[in-house]
Amino acid sequence: MIKRAKGIYIFISTLLIGALHLSFGFAKNSSQLVRDVFYSGDSSIHSPNDSLFFTPEIKSVYDSLQLNLKGLSREAFDYAKKGLDQLAAQGRLMNQSIISIVDFSLPSTEKRLFVIDLNHYKILFNTLVAHGRNSGKEMAFAFSNQHSSFKSSPGFYTTAETYMGKNGLSLRLQGLENGINDNALERGIVIHGADYVNAGLANAQGYIGRSQGCPAVPVREAFPIINKIKNGTLLFIYHPAYIKRSVLLN
C-alpha cells in the first residue's frame, strides 16, 4: 500500500514539473514572436532600448519660435544665421547668442525688427523700425553707403558702444561689408528712439516716419533694446536685392 502511494506521488510530481516547463517555453516563444512581428525588418520601428525612440526631433529656432507667423521670412533668417556663423568663426563677434534682424522685405507698418535669443529660443523684441527717407515710403527699395544720402544700408553690422545724443540713448553700428555699409560709423548710422516710429502714424498715413538712414525704433522700446544688444552682437538688415552683392553670403 505504501509503495503504491509513493508511486502515485512520483507520477503526479513528474506531471506538474513537465507542465511548468511547457508554460515557460510557451511564454518565451510568445515573447520572441512579439519581438519578431514588431521589430524585424522595419527600420521605422525601434525597440524600447533604442534611445532615438525616446528623443524628440530638435526643431530649428525659426520653426520653434514660429517666426513665419510673426512675419519674418525664412530667407532672411537663414541668411542671418549663415552670416552669424561665418563672423563668429572669424572671431568678429563678442556675443553670438543674440541676433537682431531687420526684414526690409516687409512694409514699415509691420513689426520688422526681430531681436532673438538663439541660446534660449526666445523672441526678446519684435517691433517697428524705420528706414531712410530716401529709401522709399512704405517699402524700402533704394539703398546707399554714401554720406548725406538719407538712405538705409543693408547687410551685417556689429553693435558698438552707446552714447547720449539728441535722440537720447543711441547705439553706434559698425558696418562689416565693404561698399555696402562700411561707412556707417562716419555717416552716424545708429539705433535710437524716434517718436515718428509708432503704430498711430502707420494707421493714419499707411507708413511710419522715416529717418536719415538710421534703423530708428519706438521711443519706449529704445532703451531696453539698446541695452540688450549693445557691445558686440550682430545686426542684419535684410533685403532681397542686396543678397547678390554680399561677399559674405556668396
C-alpha positions as CSV (number, residue, x, y, z in Angstrom):
1,M,0.0,0.0,0.0
2,I,2.8,2.4,0.9
3,K,4.7,1.6,-2.3
4,R,1.6,2.2,-4.4
5,A,1.0,5.6,-2.7
6,K,4.7,6.5,-3.3
7,G,4.4,5.6,-7.0
8,I,1.3,7.8,-7.4
9,Y,3.1,10.7,-5.7
10,I,6.1,10.4,-8.1
11,F,3.8,10.3,-11.1
12,I,1.9,13.4,-10.1
13,S,5.1,15.3,-9.4
14,T,6.5,14.4,-12.8
15,L,3.3,15.7,-14.5
16,L,3.5,19.0,-12.6
17,I,7.2,19.6,-13.4
18,G,6.5,18.9,-17.1
19,A,3.6,21.4,-17.1
20,L,5.7,24.1,-15.7
21,H,8.4,23.7,-18.3
22,L,5.9,23.7,-21.0
23,S,4.3,27.0,-19.8
24,F,7.7,28.7,-19.5
25,G,8.7,27.6,-23.0
26,F,5.4,28.8,-24.5
27,A,5.8,32.2,-22.8
28,K,9.4,32.6,-24.0
29,N,8.4,31.7,-27.6
30,S,5.4,34.1,-27.5
31,S,7.7,37.0,-26.3
32,Q,10.1,36.2,-29.2
33,L,7.2,36.1,-31.6
34,V,6.0,39.6,-30.5
35,R,9.5,41.0,-31.0
36,D,9.8,39.4,-34.4
37,V,6.4,40.9,-35.5
38,F,7.1,44.4,-34.4
39,Y,10.9,44.9,-34.8
40,S,12.0,42.6,-37.6
41,G,12.7,44.1,-41.0
42,D,11.2,47.6,-40.3
43,S,13.7,50.4,-39.8
44,S,10.9,52.8,-38.8
45,I,10.1,50.9,-35.7
46,H,12.6,50.9,-32.8
47,S,13.0,48.6,-29.8
48,P,12.5,50.2,-26.4
49,N,16.2,50.0,-25.9
50,D,16.8,52.3,-28.8
51,S,17.5,55.8,-27.4
52,L,16.2,57.5,-30.5
53,F,12.8,56.1,-29.8
54,F,12.5,58.5,-26.9
55,T,14.3,61.5,-28.3
56,P,12.0,64.2,-29.9
57,E,13.1,65.9,-33.1
58,I,15.0,69.1,-32.4
59,K,13.4,72.0,-34.2
60,S,15.3,75.0,-35.6
61,V,15.0,78.3,-33.9
62,Y,12.9,79.6,-36.8
63,D,10.4,76.7,-36.5
64,S,10.4,76.6,-32.8
65,L,9.5,80.3,-32.4
66,Q,7.1,80.2,-35.4
67,L,8.8,83.2,-36.9
68,N,6.9,82.7,-40.1
69,L,3.7,83.6,-38.2
70,K,5.4,86.8,-36.9
71,G,6.2,87.8,-40.5
72,L,9.9,87.1,-40.7
73,S,10.8,85.4,-43.9
74,R,12.7,82.1,-43.8
75,E,15.2,83.5,-46.3
76,A,16.0,86.5,-44.0
77,F,16.6,84.2,-41.0
78,D,18.7,81.7,-42.9
79,Y,20.9,84.4,-44.4
80,A,21.3,86.0,-40.9
81,K,22.3,82.7,-39.4
82,K,24.7,82.0,-42.2
83,G,26.4,85.3,-41.6
84,L,26.4,84.8,-37.9
85,D,28.2,81.5,-38.2
86,Q,30.9,82.9,-40.5
87,L,31.5,86.0,-38.5
88,A,31.6,84.0,-35.3
89,A,34.2,81.7,-36.9
90,Q,36.3,84.7,-37.8
91,G,36.1,86.0,-34.1
92,R,34.4,89.2,-35.1
93,L,31.5,88.9,-32.5
94,M,31.7,89.3,-28.8
95,N,28.2,87.8,-28.2
96,Q,26.9,85.1,-30.5
97,S,23.8,84.3,-28.6
98,I,21.8,87.5,-29.6
99,I,20.9,88.4,-33.1
100,S,18.9,91.3,-34.4
101,I,17.2,91.0,-37.9
102,V,15.6,93.9,-39.8
103,D,13.5,92.5,-42.6
104,F,13.2,95.3,-45.2
105,S,11.2,93.0,-47.5
106,L,8.3,94.0,-45.2
107,P,6.5,97.3,-45.2
108,S,7.2,99.8,-42.5
109,T,3.7,99.3,-41.0
110,E,4.7,95.8,-39.8
111,K,6.9,94.9,-36.9
112,R,10.0,94.1,-38.9
113,L,12.7,94.2,-36.2
114,F,13.3,90.9,-34.5
115,V,15.7,90.5,-31.6
116,I,16.2,86.8,-30.9
117,D,18.0,84.9,-28.1
118,L,19.3,81.9,-30.1
119,N,20.5,80.0,-27.0
120,H,17.2,80.2,-25.1
121,Y,14.8,80.1,-28.1
122,K,13.2,83.5,-27.2
123,I,12.0,86.5,-29.2
124,L,13.2,89.3,-27.0
125,F,11.7,92.1,-29.1
126,N,9.6,92.4,-32.2
127,T,8.7,95.9,-33.1
128,L,8.5,98.7,-35.7
129,V,11.7,100.0,-37.3
130,A,12.3,102.9,-39.6
131,H,14.2,103.1,-42.9
132,G,15.8,106.1,-44.5
133,R,13.6,108.8,-46.0
134,N,15.2,108.4,-49.5
135,S,14.9,104.6,-49.4
136,G,11.2,104.6,-50.0
137,K,7.9,105.4,-48.4
138,E,6.0,102.4,-47.2
139,M,8.6,100.0,-48.6
140,A,12.4,100.3,-48.6
141,F,13.8,99.7,-52.0
142,A,16.7,102.1,-52.6
143,F,19.9,101.9,-50.5
144,S,23.2,103.7,-50.2
145,N,26.5,103.7,-48.4
146,Q,27.1,107.4,-49.2
147,H,27.2,110.3,-46.8
148,S,24.1,112.5,-46.8
149,S,22.2,110.1,-49.0
150,F,19.5,109.7,-46.3
151,K,19.2,106.1,-47.3
152,S,19.4,102.9,-45.4
153,S,22.3,100.4,-45.9
154,P,21.6,96.7,-45.8
155,G,23.9,93.9,-44.6
156,F,25.7,92.9,-41.5
157,Y,26.7,95.1,-38.6
158,T,28.2,94.6,-35.2
159,T,26.8,96.8,-32.4
160,A,29.3,99.0,-30.7
161,E,29.1,101.4,-27.7
162,T,26.2,103.6,-26.6
163,Y,26.2,107.4,-26.1
164,M,23.7,110.1,-25.3
165,G,22.8,112.2,-28.3
166,K,20.0,114.5,-29.5
167,N,17.7,111.4,-29.7
168,G,18.6,110.1,-26.2
169,L,20.4,106.9,-25.7
170,S,21.8,105.7,-29.0
171,L,23.9,102.7,-30.2
172,R,26.7,103.0,-32.7
173,L,26.9,100.4,-35.5
174,Q,30.0,99.1,-37.3
175,G,29.2,98.1,-40.9
176,L,31.0,94.9,-41.9
177,E,30.6,94.8,-45.7
178,N,32.8,96.9,-47.9
179,G,31.0,99.1,-50.3
180,I,27.6,98.2,-48.8
181,N,27.6,99.6,-45.2
182,D,31.2,100.2,-44.1
183,N,30.6,103.9,-43.9
184,A,28.0,103.5,-41.2
185,L,30.2,105.0,-38.4
186,E,31.2,108.0,-40.4
187,R,27.6,108.5,-41.6
188,G,26.3,108.4,-38.0
189,I,24.1,105.4,-38.6
190,V,22.9,104.4,-35.2
191,I,20.0,102.8,-33.4
192,H,17.9,105.3,-31.5
193,G,14.4,106.0,-30.4
194,A,12.1,108.3,-32.5
195,D,8.6,109.5,-31.9
196,Y,7.8,109.1,-35.6
197,V,8.1,105.3,-35.3
198,N,4.7,104.5,-34.0
199,A,1.6,102.5,-35.0
200,G,-0.6,105.6,-34.9
201,L,1.2,107.1,-37.9
202,A,1.2,103.8,-39.7
203,N,-2.6,103.6,-39.3
204,A,-3.1,107.2,-40.3
205,Q,-0.9,107.5,-43.4
206,G,0.0,104.0,-44.4
207,Y,3.6,104.2,-43.3
208,I,5.7,105.3,-40.3
209,G,8.1,108.2,-40.2
210,R,11.5,107.8,-41.8
211,S,15.0,108.5,-40.7
212,Q,18.1,109.9,-42.2
213,G,19.2,106.3,-42.7
214,C,19.2,105.0,-39.1
215,P,17.2,102.0,-38.0
216,A,15.2,104.0,-35.5
217,V,12.8,102.3,-33.1
218,P,9.9,103.4,-30.9
219,V,11.0,105.7,-28.1
220,R,9.5,103.5,-25.3
221,E,11.4,100.4,-26.6
222,A,14.7,102.1,-27.5
223,F,16.3,101.8,-24.0
224,P,15.7,98.1,-23.4
225,I,16.6,97.1,-27.0
226,I,19.8,99.1,-27.0
227,N,20.9,97.8,-23.6
228,K,20.2,94.2,-24.7
229,I,22.1,94.2,-28.0
230,K,25.0,96.6,-27.3
231,N,28.7,95.7,-27.3
232,G,29.3,93.1,-30.0
233,T,26.1,91.5,-31.1
234,L,25.1,91.0,-34.7
235,L,22.6,93.2,-36.6
236,F,21.5,92.0,-40.0
237,I,19.4,94.3,-42.3
238,Y,17.9,92.2,-45.0
239,H,16.5,93.0,-48.4
240,P,16.4,90.5,-51.3
241,A,18.1,92.9,-53.7
242,Y,21.2,93.1,-51.5
243,I,22.0,89.4,-51.4
244,K,23.9,89.1,-54.7
245,R,26.1,92.0,-53.7
246,S,27.2,90.5,-50.4
247,V,30.7,88.8,-50.5
248,L,30.0,87.5,-47.0
249,L,27.0,85.5,-48.2
250,N,28.4,84.4,-51.5
